[in-house]
Amino acid sequence: MKLRSYELVQKGFHLTCTSMFHVDLLLLFQMFADNNLEVHRESLDAIPQQLSTPSRIF
């Protein structure tokens, strides 16, 4: 019976670690997505400035 409870504790610990790891991954992905949005927002803000400044093609 002792071995059984040890296995359960081990499985529970493993599950906790995995879920914590997934949460970390989600947070990392969220940070990356927010950062990406910020970059896109900056580049979108820069487009009207680029359009308003006349650039020579030739």
C-alpha positions in Angstrom: 0.0 0.0 0.0 2.9 2.3 0.7 4.2 1.8 -2.8 0.8 2.7 -4.2 0.6 6.0 -2.4 4.2 6.8 -3.4 3.2 6.2 -7.1 0.2 8.4 -6.7 2.3 11.2 -5.2 4.8 10.8 -8.0 2.1 11.0 -10.6 0.5 14.0 -8.9 3.9 15.7 -8.8 4.5 14.9 -12.4 1.1 16.3 -13.4 1.8 19.5 -11.3 5.1 20.0 -13.0 3.6 19.4 -16.5 0.8 21.8 -15.9 3.1 24.4 -14.5 5.3 24.0 -17.5 2.3 24.5 -19.8 1.3 27.6 -17.9 4.9 28.9 -18.3 4.7 28.2 -22.0 1.4 30.0 -22.3 2.7 33.0 -20.5 5.8 33.0 -22.7 3.6 32.8 -25.8 1.4 35.6 -24.4 4.4 37.8 -23.9 5.6 37.0 -27.3 2.2 37.8 -28.9 2.0 41.0 -26.9 5.5 42.0 -28.0 4.6 41.1 -31.6 1.5 43.2 -31.5 3.5 46.1 -30.2 6.0 45.8 -33.1 3.1 45.7 -35.6 1.5 48.7 -34.0 4.7 50.6 -34.2 5.1 49.7 -37.9 1.5 50.6 -38.5 2.0 54.0 -36.9 5.0 54.5 -39.2 3.1 53.9 -42.4 1.3 57.2 -42.5 4.6 59.0 -41.9 6.2 57.1 -44.7 3.2 58.0 -47.0 3.3 61.6 -46.0 7.0 62.1 -46.8 7.5 62.1 -50.5 10.1 59.6 -51.6 11.7 59.7 -54.9 11.5 56.5 -56.9 14.2 57.4 -59.4 
